[in-house]
């Protein structure tokens, strides 16, 4: 299977960045590694007691980049973040060429078994939401999907396509910032940490295409199961106009639209995400 990194040096740089970011963190976290059929998977946890919330980040993100999510969610319930294999981070770098959503779903099922987790609320962001929908473990009690891939095809307008191409071809901080401005709401600046991280990712990693919608029969099996969904008002990939009716049709679920938010969930919008997850009890 191909690896996410372009070369060994890129892998070392990304892993060191993640290790340093976790070490600088200013709230209590623990890290552990579990072994799955996809290789070693790194887990980062916060909050006292048995994990009740498991977060699966989006494309190109890891626990090191999801620390604000971990802090916010673990203030309510003990939370664990999964570094997906085949994504930049601290897990195994390999990933399949095809059928990735199903493969990732099976990996998350194995992770929950290795954790001996029960009655878990799976929280997925972007790619992570498609993975959360693909995961079918009986250990899952409910799902929360934020800016979710897997329900409709993500759209890329010409401005976003051009900015993404420049970011990949010339991964400078300015090109990254220009691209990420299209990921946040109007008048909002992309956070400096995201700019630094995504510049590193473009320099060191191979790209991952946006996940396609999941099979209709799988979505039909998830319909009626406890699930909450949220999307940004200004999400350019998943406009509420497209996502809301599709979620109602395929999952029988309403969608909360977060005012002022784009596809990227920045710190000012995390309270809304926590409130969304809290709806699941």
Secondary structure, 3 states (H helix, E strand, C coil): CEECECCHHHHHHHHHHHHHHHHHCCCCCEEEEEEECCEEEEEEEECCCCCCEEEECCCCCCCCCCHHHHHHHHCCCCEEEECCCCCCCCCCCEECCCCHHHHHHHHHHHHHHHHCCCCEEEEEECHHHHHHHHCCCCCEEEEEEECCCCCCCCCCCHHHHHHHHHHHHCCCHHHHHHHHCCCCCCCCCCCHHHHHHHHHHHHHECCCCCCCCCCHHHHHHHCCCCEEEEEECCCCCCCHHHHHHHHHHHHCCCEEEECCCCCCCCHHHHHHHHHHHHCCC
